[in-house]
Amino acid sequence: DPTDSNSYNHSSGGITVYDSLGVSHIQVSYFVKGANPNEWTVRNYVDGQPAGNPTPVTFDNSGKLTAPADGKVSLGTFTPTTGAGVLNMTLDINGSTQYGEKFALRNTQQDGYAAGKLNEITVSETGVVYARYSNGADKPLGQVALTTFNNPQGLESKGNNLWVDTFSSGTPRTGMPDTSNLGKIQAGSLEASTVDLTEQLVNMITAQRNFQANAQMITTQDQITQTVINIR
């Protein structure tokens, strides 16, 4: 009985779990000592309601977990009142030990998430496209592939930055980034050779005008000098 502290020896405390709608629920495990010093019974509750059957847990003489053999405790099925899908949860208690110390939880993790919004789309160096959400969840969306040739100089230009393979370039080799001779993906960056042609054309015209202006100043200075010489 969760309301009677005399009916169990230890409690895990509340662990937050989430249903399919991202609504949080509280799961608690209660540990009851058996007749054998190395035997326990684990009873689980979700939102105050029993979840799954009582599970025997056994440790050996060195304090290592021996049962359940796979270290998994099933919580059975739990139907939330939120309208979400049925929860089928499993506790992984591998790594649990029984020593002559006070009961304590060293680490707890869960693989559910609260409801979240899409924050950004990112691409890793290995080309995996991720959707990153405000709740901390990352979801892989796809994989970017790279293609290279034995002789890139042998590619034939078709204009508009389009190229086709030729006998000289060899056949294309496609694979994941950062494997074999393929490079890495750097998201949000341009290659050093990739420039804005319009911007560069404006810069060239500006440089040409500056050169013409400087040349005109030199010509004017030369004319003034010649005039002074003639006066003398």
C-alpha positions as CSV (number, residue, x, y, z in Angstrom):
1,D,0.0,0.0,0.0
2,P,1.8,3.2,-1.2
3,T,-0.1,5.2,1.5
4,D,1.3,2.9,4.3
5,S,5.1,3.3,4.7
6,N,5.1,0.2,6.9
7,S,4.1,-2.0,3.9
8,Y,7.4,-1.5,2.0
9,N,11.0,-1.0,2.8
10,H,12.2,1.4,0.1
11,S,10.7,3.6,-2.6
12,S,12.3,4.9,-5.8
13,G,10.5,8.2,-5.5
14,G,8.6,9.7,-8.4
15,I,10.0,9.1,-11.9
16,T,8.4,11.2,-14.7
17,V,7.2,9.3,-17.7
18,Y,5.3,10.6,-20.8
19,D,2.5,9.2,-22.8
20,S,2.0,9.5,-26.6
21,L,0.6,13.1,-26.2
22,G,3.6,14.3,-24.2
23,V,1.6,14.4,-21.0
24,S,3.6,13.5,-17.9
25,H,2.8,10.8,-15.4
26,I,4.5,9.7,-12.2
27,Q,5.9,6.2,-11.8
28,V,7.0,4.9,-8.5
29,S,8.6,1.5,-7.5
30,Y,8.2,0.1,-4.0
31,F,10.7,-2.5,-2.8
32,V,9.5,-5.1,-0.2
33,K,12.1,-7.3,1.6
34,G,11.5,-11.1,1.3
35,A,12.1,-13.9,3.8
36,N,15.5,-14.5,2.1
37,P,17.9,-11.6,2.8
38,N,18.8,-11.5,-1.0
39,E,15.2,-11.5,-2.2
40,W,12.9,-8.6,-2.8
41,T,9.6,-7.9,-4.5
42,V,9.1,-4.8,-6.6
43,R,5.6,-3.3,-6.9
44,N,5.1,-0.5,-9.5
45,Y,2.5,2.2,-9.6
46,V,1.7,4.9,-12.2
47,D,-0.3,7.9,-11.0
48,G,-1.1,6.0,-7.9
49,Q,-2.5,3.0,-9.7
50,P,-0.9,-0.5,-9.7
51,A,1.1,-1.2,-12.9
52,G,2.1,-4.7,-13.8
53,N,2.4,-7.7,-11.5
54,P,4.7,-7.8,-8.5
55,T,8.2,-8.8,-9.7
56,P,10.7,-10.9,-7.6
57,V,14.2,-9.5,-7.6
58,T,17.2,-11.5,-6.4
59,F,20.8,-10.8,-5.7
60,D,23.7,-13.1,-5.2
61,N,26.1,-13.3,-2.2
62,S,28.3,-10.6,-3.8
63,G,25.4,-8.2,-4.2
64,K,25.0,-8.5,-7.9
65,L,21.6,-8.8,-9.6
66,T,20.7,-12.3,-10.6
67,A,16.9,-12.1,-11.2
68,P,15.2,-11.2,-13.4
69,A,17.9,-12.6,-15.6
70,D,17.6,-9.9,-18.3
71,G,17.3,-7.1,-15.7
72,K,13.9,-6.0,-17.0
73,V,10.8,-5.4,-15.0
74,S,7.5,-5.1,-17.0
75,L,5.0,-2.5,-15.9
76,G,2.3,-4.1,-18.0
77,T,-0.1,-1.8,-19.8
78,F,-1.3,1.5,-18.5
79,T,-4.2,3.5,-20.1
80,P,-3.9,7.2,-19.5
81,T,-7.0,9.3,-18.9
82,T,-5.6,11.9,-21.3
83,G,-6.8,10.1,-24.3
84,A,-3.3,9.0,-25.3
85,G,-2.4,5.6,-26.4
86,V,-1.9,2.7,-24.0
87,L,1.5,2.8,-22.3
88,N,3.6,-0.4,-22.3
89,M,6.6,0.4,-20.1
90,T,9.6,-1.6,-18.9
91,L,12.1,-0.8,-16.2
92,D,15.7,-1.7,-16.8
93,I,17.3,-2.4,-13.4
94,N,20.5,-3.8,-14.8
95,G,23.4,-2.5,-12.6
96,S,21.3,-2.6,-9.4
97,T,23.3,-3.9,-6.5
98,Q,22.6,-4.9,-2.9
99,Y,25.3,-3.7,-0.4
100,G,25.4,-2.7,3.2
101,E,24.6,0.9,2.5
102,K,21.5,3.1,2.6
103,F,19.1,2.7,-0.3
104,A,19.8,5.2,-3.0
105,L,19.1,5.8,-6.7
106,R,22.4,6.5,-8.4
107,N,21.0,7.3,-11.9
108,T,17.6,7.3,-13.6
109,Q,16.9,7.8,-17.3
110,Q,13.8,7.6,-19.4
111,D,13.3,7.6,-23.2
112,G,10.1,9.6,-23.3
113,Y,9.7,13.3,-23.9
114,A,7.2,16.1,-23.1
115,A,5.4,17.8,-25.9
116,G,7.8,20.0,-27.9
117,K,8.1,22.3,-30.9
118,L,10.5,22.1,-33.8
119,N,13.4,24.5,-33.1
120,E,15.7,23.9,-36.0
121,I,17.0,21.6,-38.7
122,T,20.7,20.7,-38.5
123,V,23.1,18.6,-40.5
124,S,25.9,16.7,-38.8
125,E,29.4,16.3,-40.2
126,T,28.5,12.8,-41.3
127,G,25.5,14.1,-43.3
128,V,22.6,13.1,-41.0
129,V,19.8,15.6,-41.1
130,Y,18.2,16.1,-37.6
131,A,15.1,17.8,-36.4
132,R,15.8,19.3,-33.0
133,Y,12.9,20.1,-30.7
134,S,12.4,22.3,-27.7
135,N,12.0,19.3,-25.4
136,G,15.5,18.1,-26.1
137,A,14.5,15.4,-28.5
138,D,16.5,14.9,-31.7
139,K,14.9,13.0,-34.6
140,P,17.0,11.9,-37.7
141,L,15.1,12.8,-40.9
142,G,17.5,11.6,-43.6
143,Q,21.0,11.1,-44.8
144,V,23.0,13.3,-47.2
145,A,25.3,11.4,-49.5
146,L,28.4,12.7,-51.3
147,T,29.8,11.7,-54.7
148,T,33.3,11.8,-55.9
149,F,35.3,10.8,-59.0
150,N,38.7,9.3,-59.6
151,N,39.5,12.4,-61.8
152,P,37.3,15.4,-61.0
153,Q,39.2,17.5,-63.6
154,G,37.8,15.2,-66.2
155,L,34.2,16.3,-65.6
156,E,32.5,18.2,-68.4
157,S,30.9,21.5,-67.7
158,K,27.3,22.0,-68.8
159,G,27.0,25.6,-67.5
160,N,25.1,27.0,-64.5
161,N,27.5,25.1,-62.2
162,L,26.3,21.8,-63.7
163,W,28.8,19.0,-64.5
164,V,28.5,15.5,-66.1
165,D,30.8,12.6,-65.8
166,T,33.0,11.5,-68.8
167,F,35.3,8.6,-69.6
168,S,38.1,10.8,-68.3
169,S,36.5,11.5,-64.9
170,G,35.6,7.9,-64.3
171,T,32.4,6.6,-62.8
172,P,30.8,8.3,-59.8
173,R,31.4,6.9,-56.3
174,T,28.7,7.7,-53.8
175,G,28.8,7.2,-50.0
176,M,28.4,8.6,-46.6
177,P,30.4,11.8,-45.7
178,D,33.6,11.2,-43.7
179,T,34.1,7.8,-45.1
180,S,36.8,6.6,-47.6
181,N,38.0,9.7,-49.6
182,L,34.8,11.6,-49.0
183,G,34.9,14.8,-47.0
184,K,32.7,16.0,-44.1
185,I,29.5,18.2,-44.2
186,Q,29.8,21.7,-42.8
187,A,26.3,23.0,-42.4
188,G,25.6,26.7,-43.0
189,S,28.8,27.3,-44.9
190,L,29.9,28.1,-48.5
191,E,33.0,26.6,-50.2
192,A,35.9,29.0,-50.4
193,S,35.5,28.8,-54.2
194,T,31.8,29.7,-54.2
195,V,31.3,33.4,-54.5
196,D,28.4,35.8,-55.4
197,L,29.1,36.7,-59.0
198,T,27.1,39.9,-58.8
199,E,29.0,41.1,-55.7
200,Q,32.3,40.3,-57.3
201,L,31.4,42.1,-60.5
202,V,30.4,45.2,-58.5
203,N,33.8,45.0,-56.7
204,M,35.6,44.8,-60.1
205,I,33.8,47.8,-61.5
206,T,34.5,49.8,-58.4
207,A,38.2,48.9,-58.5
208,Q,38.3,49.9,-62.2
209,R,36.8,53.3,-61.5
210,N,39.3,53.9,-58.6
211,F,42.1,53.0,-61.0
212,Q,40.8,55.4,-63.7
213,A,40.4,58.2,-61.1
214,N,43.9,57.7,-59.9
215,A,45.2,57.7,-63.4
216,Q,43.4,61.0,-64.1
217,M,44.9,62.6,-61.1
218,I,48.4,61.6,-62.3
219,T,47.7,63.0,-65.7
220,T,46.5,66.3,-64.2
221,Q,49.5,66.5,-62.0
222,D,51.8,65.9,-65.0
223,Q,50.1,68.7,-66.9
224,I,50.5,71.2,-64.0
225,T,54.2,70.3,-63.7
226,Q,54.7,70.8,-67.5
227,T,53.0,74.2,-67.3
228,V,55.3,75.3,-64.4
229,I,58.4,74.3,-66.4
230,N,57.2,76.3,-69.5
231,I,56.6,79.4,-67.3
232,R,60.2,79.2,-66.1
